[in-house]
Each structure stands twice: as C-alpha cells, then as structure tokens.
Amino acid sequence: METKSNADQNARPEAPPKPEPGPDVHITINGVTKLIHRGRRTVAEIKTVGDIAAADELEQVINGKLTPLPDDGAVTIKGGEIFMSHVRSGGSS
C-alpha cells in the first residue's frame, strides 16, 4: 500500500501572481526587483528597465518554466512577473 508524506499531501500548485494595485508594479529581472508601469510592455522596454543588453535573450518564467520572448514581442505586465536574461546561444558561422 502506497502512502504519501504530509509534504506531498500539502503540496499545492503555484498560483499565478495576483495583479498589484496602482499604475506602477514590481517585476523581477535576473533576481533584482524593478518598478515598471503596468500594461503591455515590449521586450525592448523590459530589457531597458533591467539594464539588459539588447543582444541578450530575455525569458519569462511561466508556470515554473523559462519561456523565450521574441525581441519584437510584448508582455502584459500585471506585477509579480519574473524574467531572466542570458547571452544568446548559437549564432551564424
């Protein structure tokens, strides 16, 4: 007979971040909290707020997984979003 530990029984899926009140909200970029105006923001704007080089790739943590964001894309910021950047891998040869 299989039994589960209390930790397994109490484990809950991570809830999505709740929108913050007010026009300016906090997001996390590379482990640093930044203030940004809520609403639709381009990837370029997010990179600027996070002092990220334009050539670097920006990814957003969505449901616990890193999701690459296209350079010409945009994200609707509600507050609590988490982003990571890194130097692009690969390249032309």
C-alpha positions in Angstrom: 0.0 0.0 0.0 1.4 3.4 -1.0 1.4 6.2 1.5 2.2 9.9 0.8 4.1 12.1 3.2 2.4 15.2 4.7 4.6 17.3 2.5 3.1 15.6 -0.6 -0.4 15.9 0.6 0.0 19.6 1.4 1.8 20.5 -1.8 -0.3 22.9 -3.9 0.4 24.1 -7.4 1.9 27.5 -7.6 -0.8 30.1 -8.0 -0.3 32.8 -10.7 0.7 36.2 -9.3 -2.2 38.4 -8.4 -2.2 41.8 -10.1 -0.7 44.6 -7.9 -2.7 47.7 -7.3 -1.6 51.1 -8.8 -0.1 52.2 -12.1 3.4 51.0 -11.3 4.2 47.4 -10.3 7.1 45.3 -9.4 8.7 42.7 -11.6 11.9 40.6 -11.1 14.6 40.6 -13.7 17.7 38.4 -13.0 16.8 38.3 -9.3 16.5 42.1 -8.9 13.1 43.7 -8.2 12.3 46.6 -10.7 9.5 49.0 -10.8 7.6 49.3 -14.2 4.4 50.8 -15.4 1.7 48.1 -15.7 0.2 47.2 -19.1 1.6 46.0 -22.4 5.3 46.4 -22.5 7.7 45.5 -25.3 10.6 43.1 -24.7 12.9 46.1 -25.5 11.3 48.2 -22.7 11.7 45.3 -20.2 15.3 44.9 -21.2 15.9 48.7 -20.7 14.3 48.5 -17.2 16.5 45.6 -16.3 19.7 47.0 -17.8 19.9 44.1 -20.2 22.0 44.3 -23.4 19.8 44.4 -26.5 21.6 41.4 -27.9 20.8 39.2 -24.9 17.9 36.9 -24.9 15.0 37.5 -22.4 12.9 34.7 -21.0 9.9 34.8 -18.7 9.1 32.3 -16.0 5.7 30.9 -16.9 4.3 28.0 -14.9 7.7 27.3 -13.5 9.4 27.1 -16.9 11.6 29.6 -18.8 9.8 30.8 -21.9 11.9 32.7 -24.5 10.5 36.0 -25.6 10.9 37.3 -29.1 12.8 40.6 -29.4 9.8 42.1 -31.3 7.3 40.7 -28.7 5.4 42.2 -25.8 4.2 41.1 -22.4 1.2 42.3 -20.4 2.6 43.4 -17.1 0.3 42.9 -14.0 3.0 42.8 -11.4 5.0 39.8 -10.0 6.3 38.6 -13.3 9.8 37.0 -13.3 12.3 37.4 -16.1 15.8 36.0 -16.8 18.3 37.1 -19.4 21.3 35.4 -20.9 23.7 35.7 -23.8 22.2 34.1 -26.9 23.5 30.7 -27.7 24.4 29.6 -31.2 24.9 32.1 -33.9 25.9 32.3 -37.5 29.0 30.6 -38.8 
